[in-house]
Amino acid sequence: MSNSVETSQIVPQLIGGTWSVPSVATYTNVYNPSTGAVIAHTPMAGADTVDAAVQAASRAFESWSKLPVPKRADILFRYRTLLEANSEALARLITRENGKTLEEARGDVRRGFEVVEFACGIAHLSKGESLAQVAPHIDGQTLREPLGVCAGISPYNFPAMVPMWMFPLAIACGNTFILKPSEKVPLTAVRLAELFQEAGLPDGVFNVIHGGREVVDALCVHPGIKAISFVGSSTVAKHVYALGSAHGKRVQAGGGAKNALVVMPDADPDSTLRAIMGSAFGCAGQRCMAGSLLMGVGSVNKALHERLNATLDAIRIGDTSADDTVDMGPVIDDLAQNRLDNVILQAEQKGIHIARDGRKNRPEQGFFVGPTLFDGITPDAHLFQEELFGPLLSMVHPKTLDEAIGWLNRLNFGNGAVIFTSSGAAARQFSQEINCGMVGVNVGVPAPMSLFPFAGWNDSFYGDLHMQGTEGVQFYTRQRVVLSRWDSSYHRQMGW
């Protein structure tokens, strides 16, 4: 952190429709991870900034919540159009501050864009139910109504997609919103907010503030906030869930993961290998749906290892902000690089076979860790049990599918798991018995589209209602039940 920076390099905040550069004591550097250069400074605000944002969002809620739903949808449609027109610029901004390849950054924008498209249908999605004659002369009706001020705390690995899991749907439902993006990648969030303003969103409906734990805790305890959405590590997810719930808020908190790629002997070798590469090393392994355990069942191990090693030889690592053709970019910062280097070092010291060492043959500038492959990992190993969050893949050798499922079901996480097979019976058994919320069959990354919830289990998610889909609508609304009685006796009393 720094306490002396150029004002022009400070990331602004948005409160009540006004952009400003806050005066704070400390700042966090924003890097271009490909070069290590500092490109901006994030102000580390405090509880007073949270309170100012809540007050602005509360004032805006009074009118925004009463705006007819089709008119809210009109603004979302305009926002969708602007996102589409600016998608390439957004992708390049993500590449600059996060380090993803351009193609990965385009996917980040596209998946967020899909949630906005889903939210455009809010007039249909938020309809209630009705039933005449639930009792003699009594009709029943349910209404879905907004909660109030909602908040979102998003991570660095998907600067566009994860925030857009949250704020478009919350705002479409009639709530106002405060976003605290990761202090490591705030620039994309700022641009998303600017485009929403351009679409005609009223002042105070969407606010963006910056900071660290002090801001997170202030959001969790502020009495003016009704719901909190979070994505990050399991440790912080559990903290946000506990603190927010203790202060009477709805909370959905996505945590970490340890996802497996299970390869059966009858799997198609070419498509399986492509899926493994994308799952394990896409986005430099920095995603909660990354496959970090590769489990070749039975006789497939040797051939799988050989094909994987040969493919790793061809991966090009480099500066994603200067070269659109590289296959893999850096990790987010020097802390992540040092942490992953230390994981590899510890494995080396324990005598674990490192078939591919990501510390070697990597660019000197920037925060790079190359594709790393461990072999012969057992279920009691740290590499099997803990989320590593980087391009580190561990090969495990179960003898049978039953053994693979048994080993995986010991894990505390429950985000995703994948099986590659030509057998419907094997796919069915795996889908029914594996203990996780998202299952892939011959799909490397089983992350659902916006129509379905992002359904983590166990330590991968804290809360009841997940993000995206109709569960997202349910999370950002509360239900009112109305019973009405209008019978003929009323008309007789009135003399009609």
C-alpha positions as CSV (number, residue, x, y, z in Angstrom):
1,M,0.0,0.0,0.0
2,S,1.0,3.6,-0.6
3,N,0.0,6.9,1.1
4,S,1.3,9.2,-1.6
5,V,-0.1,8.9,-5.1
6,E,-1.0,11.1,-8.1
7,T,-4.6,12.1,-8.0
8,S,-5.0,11.3,-11.7
9,Q,-4.1,7.7,-11.0
10,I,-6.7,7.2,-8.2
11,V,-9.7,5.0,-9.0
12,P,-12.8,7.0,-8.5
13,Q,-15.9,6.0,-6.5
14,L,-19.5,6.5,-7.5
15,I,-22.0,7.6,-4.8
16,G,-25.4,9.1,-5.6
17,G,-24.6,9.5,-9.2
18,T,-21.4,11.6,-8.6
19,W,-17.9,10.3,-9.4
20,S,-15.3,11.5,-6.9
21,V,-11.8,10.8,-5.8
22,P,-11.9,10.1,-2.0
23,S,-9.3,11.4,0.4
24,V,-8.0,8.4,2.3
25,A,-4.9,7.4,4.2
26,T,-3.9,4.4,2.2
27,Y,-4.1,3.0,-1.4
28,T,-3.6,-0.3,-3.0
29,N,-1.7,-0.6,-6.3
30,V,-3.4,-1.9,-9.4
31,Y,-1.0,-3.7,-11.7
32,N,-0.8,-4.8,-15.2
33,P,0.1,-8.4,-14.2
34,S,1.8,-9.1,-17.5
35,T,4.5,-6.4,-16.9
36,G,4.3,-5.7,-13.2
37,A,3.8,-2.0,-13.9
38,V,1.5,0.0,-11.6
39,I,-1.4,1.3,-13.7
40,A,-3.7,2.8,-10.9
41,H,-4.2,3.1,-7.2
42,T,-7.3,1.9,-5.4
43,P,-8.4,4.1,-2.4
44,M,-8.9,2.0,0.7
45,A,-12.1,3.6,2.1
46,G,-13.8,2.9,5.4
47,A,-17.1,2.7,7.2
48,D,-18.0,6.4,6.5
49,T,-17.9,5.8,2.8
50,V,-20.2,2.8,3.2
51,D,-22.6,4.9,5.1
52,A,-22.6,7.6,2.5
53,A,-23.3,5.0,-0.2
54,V,-26.1,3.5,1.8
55,Q,-27.8,6.8,2.4
56,A,-27.6,7.6,-1.4
57,A,-28.9,4.2,-2.3
58,S,-31.7,4.4,0.3
59,R,-32.9,7.8,-1.2
60,A,-32.9,6.3,-4.7
61,F,-34.8,3.2,-3.6
62,E,-37.9,5.3,-2.9
63,S,-38.5,6.1,-6.5
64,W,-36.7,3.3,-8.3
65,S,-38.7,0.6,-6.5
66,K,-41.9,2.2,-7.6
67,L,-40.9,2.6,-11.2
68,P,-43.0,0.3,-13.4
69,V,-41.2,-2.9,-14.2
70,P,-41.3,-2.5,-18.0
71,K,-39.6,0.9,-17.6
72,R,-36.8,-0.7,-15.5
73,A,-36.5,-3.3,-18.3
74,D,-36.2,-0.5,-20.9
75,I,-33.1,0.8,-19.1
76,L,-31.6,-2.7,-18.9
77,F,-32.2,-3.1,-22.7
78,R,-30.3,0.1,-23.3
79,Y,-27.5,-1.1,-21.0
80,R,-27.4,-4.3,-22.9
81,T,-26.9,-2.4,-26.2
82,L,-24.1,-0.3,-24.7
83,L,-22.3,-3.4,-23.3
84,E,-22.4,-5.0,-26.7
85,A,-21.1,-1.9,-28.4
86,N,-18.2,-1.6,-25.9
87,S,-17.5,-5.3,-25.4
88,E,-14.1,-5.3,-27.1
89,A,-12.9,-2.3,-25.1
90,L,-14.1,-3.9,-21.9
91,A,-12.3,-7.1,-22.8
92,R,-9.0,-5.3,-23.4
93,L,-9.5,-3.4,-20.1
94,I,-9.9,-6.8,-18.3
95,T,-6.7,-8.1,-20.0
96,R,-4.8,-5.0,-18.8
97,E,-5.8,-5.2,-15.1
98,N,-6.3,-8.9,-14.7
99,G,-3.9,-10.5,-17.2
100,K,-6.3,-12.9,-18.9
101,T,-5.8,-13.6,-22.6
102,L,-8.0,-11.5,-24.8
103,E,-10.1,-14.5,-25.7
104,E,-10.6,-15.3,-22.0
105,A,-11.5,-11.6,-21.3
106,R,-14.0,-11.6,-24.1
107,G,-15.6,-14.7,-22.5
108,D,-15.7,-12.8,-19.1
109,V,-17.6,-10.0,-20.7
110,R,-19.9,-12.3,-22.7
111,R,-21.0,-14.3,-19.7
112,G,-21.8,-11.2,-17.7
113,F,-23.6,-9.8,-20.8
114,E,-25.8,-13.0,-20.7
115,V,-27.0,-12.1,-17.2
116,V,-28.0,-8.6,-18.3
117,E,-30.0,-10.2,-21.1
118,F,-31.7,-12.5,-18.6
119,A,-32.5,-9.5,-16.4
120,C,-34.1,-7.8,-19.3
121,G,-37.0,-10.3,-18.9
122,I,-37.7,-9.1,-15.4
123,A,-41.3,-8.3,-16.2
124,H,-41.9,-12.0,-16.6
125,L,-39.4,-13.2,-14.1
126,S,-40.9,-11.3,-11.2
127,K,-44.5,-12.1,-11.7
128,G,-46.4,-13.6,-8.8
129,E,-49.1,-16.2,-8.7
130,S,-52.9,-16.1,-8.1
131,L,-55.7,-18.5,-7.4
132,A,-59.3,-17.6,-7.3
133,Q,-61.6,-19.2,-4.7
134,V,-58.9,-20.5,-2.3
135,A,-61.8,-20.5,0.1
136,P,-65.5,-19.3,-0.4
137,H,-65.4,-15.8,-1.8
138,I,-61.7,-15.5,-1.1
139,D,-59.0,-15.1,-3.8
140,G,-55.2,-15.5,-3.1
141,Q,-52.3,-13.7,-4.7
142,T,-48.6,-13.5,-4.3
143,L,-46.4,-10.5,-5.2
144,R,-42.6,-10.4,-5.5
145,E,-41.3,-7.1,-4.2
146,P,-37.8,-5.6,-3.9
147,L,-35.8,-5.7,-0.6
148,G,-34.1,-2.3,-0.5
149,V,-30.4,-1.6,-0.6
150,C,-28.3,-4.6,-1.7
151,A,-24.5,-4.9,-1.8
152,G,-22.1,-7.0,-3.8
153,I,-18.5,-7.9,-3.0
154,S,-16.7,-9.4,-6.0
155,P,-13.3,-11.0,-6.6
156,Y,-10.4,-10.3,-8.9
157,N,-10.6,-13.3,-11.2
158,F,-13.7,-12.2,-13.2
159,P,-13.8,-8.4,-13.2
160,A,-17.0,-8.3,-15.4
161,M,-18.8,-11.6,-15.1
162,V,-19.1,-11.9,-11.3
163,P,-20.2,-8.4,-10.6
164,M,-22.8,-8.9,-13.3
165,W,-24.0,-12.0,-11.6
166,M,-25.2,-9.5,-8.9
167,F,-26.1,-6.0,-9.8
168,P,-28.2,-6.3,-13.0
169,L,-30.6,-8.7,-11.5
170,A,-30.8,-6.9,-8.2
171,I,-31.5,-3.6,-9.9
172,A,-34.0,-5.1,-12.3
173,C,-35.9,-6.4,-9.3
174,G,-36.3,-2.8,-8.0
175,N,-33.5,-2.7,-5.5
176,T,-30.6,-0.2,-5.4
177,F,-27.1,-1.6,-5.2
178,I,-23.6,-0.9,-3.8
179,L,-20.7,-2.8,-5.5
180,K,-17.3,-3.2,-3.9
181,P,-15.1,-4.7,-6.6
182,S,-11.8,-6.3,-5.8
183,E,-9.3,-3.6,-5.0
184,K,-6.9,-5.4,-7.4
185,V,-9.2,-5.0,-10.5
186,P,-11.5,-1.9,-10.0
187,L,-11.2,-0.4,-13.4
188,T,-13.7,-2.7,-15.2
189,A,-16.3,-2.1,-12.5
190,V,-15.9,1.6,-12.9
191,R,-16.5,1.3,-16.7
192,L,-19.5,-1.0,-16.1
193,A,-21.0,1.7,-13.9
194,E,-20.3,4.5,-16.4
195,L,-22.1,2.6,-19.1
196,F,-25.1,2.0,-16.8
197,Q,-25.3,5.7,-16.2
198,E,-25.1,6.3,-19.9
199,A,-28.1,3.9,-20.3
200,G,-30.2,6.3,-18.2
201,L,-30.0,4.7,-14.8
202,P,-31.1,7.2,-12.1
203,D,-28.6,8.6,-9.7
204,G,-28.0,6.5,-6.6
205,V,-29.4,3.2,-8.0
206,F,-25.9,1.9,-8.6
207,N,-23.0,2.9,-6.5
208,V,-19.3,1.7,-6.6
209,I,-17.0,2.0,-3.6
210,H,-13.5,0.7,-2.9
211,G,-11.7,-0.8,0.0
212,G,-10.7,-3.9,2.0
213,R,-11.9,-5.7,5.1
214,E,-13.1,-2.6,6.8
215,V,-15.5,-1.9,4.0
216,V,-16.5,-5.5,3.7
217,D,-17.3,-5.7,7.5
218,A,-19.1,-2.3,7.3
219,L,-21.4,-3.6,4.5
220,C,-22.1,-6.7,6.6
221,V,-23.2,-4.8,9.7
222,H,-24.8,-1.7,8.2
223,P,-28.6,-1.7,9.2
224,G,-29.5,0.0,5.9
225,I,-28.4,-3.0,3.8
226,K,-30.9,-5.8,3.3
227,A,-28.9,-8.4,1.3
228,I,-25.2,-9.2,0.4
229,S,-23.8,-11.2,-2.4
230,F,-20.2,-12.3,-2.2
231,V,-17.7,-14.4,-4.2
232,G,-14.2,-15.2,-3.0
233,S,-12.3,-17.6,-0.8
234,S,-14.2,-20.0,1.5
235,T,-12.6,-18.4,4.5
236,V,-14.0,-15.0,3.7
237,A,-17.3,-16.4,2.3
238,K,-17.9,-18.0,5.7
239,H,-17.0,-14.8,7.5
240,V,-19.3,-12.7,5.3
241,Y,-22.2,-15.2,5.7
242,A,-21.9,-15.4,9.5
243,L,-21.5,-11.6,10.0
244,G,-24.1,-10.6,7.5
245,S,-26.6,-13.2,8.8
246,A,-26.0,-12.2,12.4
247,H,-27.0,-8.6,11.4
248,G,-30.3,-9.7,9.8
249,K,-29.3,-9.8,6.2
250,R,-29.9,-12.2,3.4
251,V,-26.5,-13.5,2.3
252,Q,-25.3,-15.6,-0.7
253,A,-21.6,-16.3,-0.4
254,G,-19.6,-18.3,-3.0
255,G,-16.4,-19.8,-1.8
256,G,-13.5,-21.9,-3.1
257,A,-13.4,-25.2,-4.8
258,K,-11.4,-28.3,-5.6
259,N,-12.8,-29.6,-8.9
260,A,-12.0,-32.9,-10.4
261,L,-11.7,-34.1,-14.0
262,V,-12.4,-37.8,-14.1
263,V,-11.3,-39.6,-17.3
264,M,-12.6,-43.1,-18.0
265,P,-10.7,-45.5,-20.4
266,D,-13.5,-45.1,-23.0
267,A,-13.3,-41.3,-23.2
268,D,-12.7,-39.7,-26.5
269,P,-9.0,-38.8,-26.3
270,D,-8.9,-35.6,-28.4
271,S,-11.9,-33.8,-27.1
272,T,-11.1,-34.9,-23.5
273,L,-7.5,-33.5,-23.8
274,R,-8.8,-30.1,-25.1
275,A,-11.3,-29.9,-22.3
276,I,-8.6,-30.7,-19.7
277,M,-6.3,-28.0,-21.0
278,G,-9.0,-25.4,-21.0
279,S,-10.3,-26.3,-17.5
280,A,-6.9,-26.6,-15.8
281,F,-4.9,-23.8,-17.4
282,G,-7.6,-21.4,-18.7
283,C,-7.4,-18.0,-16.9
284,A,-4.1,-19.3,-15.5
285,G,-6.1,-21.6,-13.2
286,Q,-7.6,-18.6,-11.4
287,R,-11.3,-19.5,-11.3
288,C,-13.5,-21.5,-8.9
289,M,-14.5,-23.9,-11.7
290,A,-10.9,-24.8,-12.7
291,G,-10.2,-28.5,-12.8
292,S,-7.2,-29.0,-10.5
293,L,-7.4,-32.8,-9.9
294,L,-7.0,-35.0,-13.0
295,M,-8.1,-38.6,-12.2
296,G,-7.4,-41.1,-14.9
297,V,-9.3,-44.2,-14.0
298,G,-7.6,-47.6,-14.4
299,S,-5.6,-48.2,-17.5
300,V,-5.9,-44.7,-19.0
301,N,-3.3,-43.0,-16.8
302,K,-0.1,-43.6,-18.8
303,A,-1.5,-42.5,-22.2
304,L,-3.2,-39.5,-20.6
305,H,0.0,-38.4,-19.0
306,E,2.0,-38.7,-22.2
307,R,-0.6,-36.8,-24.3
308,L,-0.9,-34.1,-21.6
309,N,2.9,-33.5,-21.3
310,A,3.2,-33.2,-25.1
311,T,0.4,-30.7,-25.2
312,L,1.9,-28.6,-22.4
313,D,5.1,-28.2,-24.6
314,A,3.1,-26.1,-27.0
315,I,1.6,-23.6,-24.6
316,R,2.8,-20.1,-25.2
317,I,3.0,-17.9,-22.1
318,G,3.4,-14.1,-22.4
319,D,2.3,-10.5,-22.1
320,T,-1.4,-10.6,-22.8
321,S,-1.7,-6.9,-23.0
322,A,0.8,-6.8,-25.9
323,D,0.2,-10.1,-27.7
324,D,-3.3,-11.3,-28.5
325,T,-2.0,-14.7,-29.6
326,V,-0.5,-16.1,-26.3
327,D,-2.2,-19.1,-24.8
328,M,-1.8,-18.2,-21.1
329,G,-1.2,-15.1,-19.1
330,P,0.1,-14.3,-15.7
331,V,-1.4,-14.7,-12.2
332,I,-2.8,-11.6,-10.6
333,D,0.2,-10.2,-8.6
334,D,3.5,-11.0,-6.9
335,L,1.7,-12.4,-3.8
336,A,-0.1,-15.0,-5.9
337,Q,3.1,-15.8,-7.8
338,N,5.1,-16.3,-4.6
339,R,2.4,-18.4,-3.0
340,L,2.2,-20.7,-6.0
341,D,6.0,-20.9,-6.3
342,N,6.1,-21.9,-2.6
343,V,3.5,-24.7,-3.2
344,I,5.7,-26.1,-6.0
345,L,8.8,-25.8,-3.7
346,Q,7.0,-27.7,-0.8
347,A,5.9,-30.4,-3.2
348,E,9.5,-30.7,-4.4
349,Q,10.8,-31.0,-0.8
350,K,8.3,-33.7,0.0
351,G,9.5,-35.8,-2.9
352,I,6.3,-35.4,-5.0
353,H,6.9,-36.0,-8.7
354,I,6.8,-32.7,-10.6
355,A,6.3,-33.7,-14.3
356,R,6.1,-30.0,-15.3
357,D,7.5,-27.2,-13.2
358,G,5.9,-23.8,-13.7
359,R,8.8,-21.9,-12.2
360,K,11.0,-22.7,-15.2
361,N,11.1,-21.1,-18.6
362,R,8.8,-18.2,-17.8
363,P,9.0,-14.5,-18.6
364,E,11.2,-12.5,-16.2
365,Q,8.9,-9.5,-16.1
366,G,5.3,-9.8,-14.8
367,F,3.7,-12.3,-12.4
368,F,4.0,-15.6,-14.3
369,V,3.6,-19.2,-13.2
370,G,3.8,-21.7,-16.0
371,P,1.6,-24.8,-16.3
372,T,2.6,-27.2,-13.6
373,L,1.9,-30.9,-13.4
374,F,2.2,-33.1,-10.3
375,D,1.9,-36.9,-10.6
376,G,1.0,-39.7,-8.3
377,I,-1.0,-37.5,-5.8
378,T,-2.9,-39.4,-3.0
379,P,-6.1,-38.3,-1.3
380,D,-4.3,-37.5,2.0
381,A,-1.9,-34.9,0.3
382,H,-2.3,-31.2,0.6
383,L,-2.3,-30.9,-3.2
384,F,-5.4,-33.1,-3.2
385,Q,-7.4,-31.4,-0.5
386,E,-6.7,-27.6,-0.8
387,E,-7.6,-25.1,-3.4
388,L,-4.4,-23.8,-5.0
389,F,-6.0,-21.2,-7.4
390,G,-3.4,-21.2,-10.2
391,P,-2.2,-23.3,-13.2
392,L,-1.3,-26.3,-11.0
393,L,-2.8,-29.7,-12.0
394,S,-2.4,-32.9,-9.9
395,M,-2.7,-36.3,-11.4
396,V,-4.4,-38.9,-9.2
397,H,-4.7,-42.7,-10.0
398,P,-7.9,-44.3,-8.9
399,K,-8.4,-47.9,-10.0
400,T,-12.2,-47.7,-10.4
401,L,-14.9,-45.1,-10.8
402,D,-16.2,-46.1,-7.3
403,E,-12.8,-45.3,-5.8
404,A,-12.6,-42.0,-7.6
405,I,-16.1,-40.9,-6.4
406,G,-15.2,-42.1,-2.9
407,W,-12.0,-40.1,-2.8
408,L,-13.7,-36.9,-4.1
409,N,-16.6,-37.1,-1.7
410,R,-14.2,-36.7,1.2
411,L,-13.4,-33.2,0.1
412,N,-15.0,-30.3,2.0
413,F,-15.7,-28.4,-1.2
414,G,-18.6,-29.0,-3.5
415,N,-18.4,-26.7,-6.5
416,G,-17.9,-28.8,-9.7
417,A,-16.8,-32.2,-11.0
418,V,-16.5,-33.6,-14.5
419,I,-16.5,-37.1,-16.0
420,F,-15.3,-37.9,-19.5
421,T,-16.8,-41.2,-20.8
422,S,-18.7,-42.9,-23.6
423,S,-20.7,-44.8,-21.1
424,G,-24.1,-43.6,-20.1
425,A,-24.0,-45.9,-17.1
426,A,-20.8,-44.4,-15.8
427,A,-22.1,-40.8,-16.5
428,R,-25.3,-41.6,-14.7
429,Q,-23.6,-43.1,-11.7
430,F,-21.2,-40.1,-11.4
431,S,-23.9,-37.5,-11.8
432,Q,-26.0,-39.1,-9.1
433,E,-23.3,-40.0,-6.5
434,I,-20.8,-37.2,-6.7
435,N,-21.1,-34.7,-3.8
436,C,-21.2,-31.3,-5.6
437,G,-23.6,-28.8,-7.1
438,M,-22.4,-28.6,-10.7
439,V,-21.6,-31.7,-12.8
440,G,-20.2,-32.0,-16.2
441,V,-20.4,-34.9,-18.6
442,N,-17.8,-34.5,-21.3
443,V,-17.7,-30.8,-20.5
444,G,-14.5,-29.4,-19.0
445,V,-16.0,-26.4,-17.2
446,P,-19.6,-27.1,-16.0
447,A,-20.4,-23.5,-15.2
448,P,-24.1,-22.9,-15.9
449,M,-25.5,-20.3,-18.2
450,S,-27.4,-17.3,-16.8
451,L,-30.7,-19.3,-17.0
452,F,-29.5,-21.6,-14.3
453,P,-28.1,-21.0,-10.8
454,F,-24.3,-21.2,-10.0
455,A,-25.0,-24.0,-7.5
456,G,-22.0,-24.7,-5.3
457,W,-22.4,-27.0,-2.2
458,N,-20.6,-27.5,1.2
459,D,-17.7,-25.1,1.7
460,S,-18.1,-23.8,-1.8
461,F,-21.2,-21.9,-0.9
462,Y,-22.9,-20.4,2.2
463,G,-26.5,-19.5,2.0
464,D,-29.7,-20.9,0.5
465,L,-30.4,-19.1,-2.8
466,H,-27.7,-19.1,-5.4
467,M,-26.7,-16.5,-8.0
468,Q,-28.2,-16.3,-11.5
469,G,-31.4,-17.8,-12.8
470,T,-34.7,-17.7,-10.9
471,E,-32.9,-18.3,-7.6
472,G,-31.3,-14.9,-8.2
473,V,-34.7,-13.3,-8.6
474,Q,-35.9,-15.0,-5.4
475,F,-32.9,-13.8,-3.5
476,Y,-33.3,-10.2,-4.5
477,T,-37.1,-10.1,-3.8
478,R,-39.4,-10.9,-0.9
479,Q,-42.9,-12.4,-1.3
480,R,-46.1,-10.8,-0.1
481,V,-49.3,-12.9,0.1
482,V,-52.7,-11.1,-0.3
483,L,-56.0,-12.7,0.5
484,S,-59.1,-10.8,-0.7
485,R,-62.8,-11.3,0.1
486,W,-65.4,-9.6,-1.9
487,D,-68.8,-11.4,-1.8
488,S,-72.4,-10.5,-2.5
489,S,-73.2,-9.7,1.2
490,Y,-71.1,-6.6,0.9
491,H,-73.3,-5.4,-2.0
492,R,-76.5,-6.0,0.0
493,Q,-75.0,-4.1,3.0
494,M,-74.4,-1.1,0.7
495,G,-77.8,-1.3,-0.8
496,W,-76.6,-2.1,-4.3
